[in-house]
Each structure stands twice: as C-alpha cells, then as structure tokens.
Amino acid sequence: MRDAKTVLDQYFLEMRWRCLSLAADLDRVERAERGPAVLSNDPRMQKLREGLAVLLDSSGNRAERVLMTFSDTSPPPKR
C-alpha cells in the first residue's frame, strides 16, 4: 500500500481542478438571472452543501456518505 504523501502527490492536481471546476459552476449560477435566489433556495444546492460538509469532515468514509447524501432513500412506489 502506498503512503498518504504519495497518494496526495498523485491526485492533488486533479483534486484541485475539481474544486476549481465546482467553484466556477457555482459562480455561473450566481451570475445568472435569479442566481442568488436559486443558490439560497434550491433543494439541490442544499444537497451540494451537505455533500461539501461531508468532504470537510475527517471522520472517513466520505465517498459513501456523499453518495448517500445524493441518493433517494424513499421507498419505491407501490404497484
């Protein structure tokens, strides 16, 4: 197994790019007509905020927790 520094060295630029890409996407939404209202009221933005909070939490298992944040866990409709 590789050590943490080696893994970070390998993936840092890609992780940095993902952060910049998300920031640019949010900037585009904000600059669009009614952007600030969408950023503050849209339920998808709440899910993104929850996902970002998971990323900042150091308790591990982030990928699964982010996936569950965006998953629909409601029961399927009855047939």
PyMOL commands that set and color helices and strands:
alter all, ss='L'
color gray80, all
select helices_A, chain A and resi 4-31+35-41+43-56+62-69
alter helices_A, ss='H'
color red, helices_A
deselect
rebuild
show_as cartoon
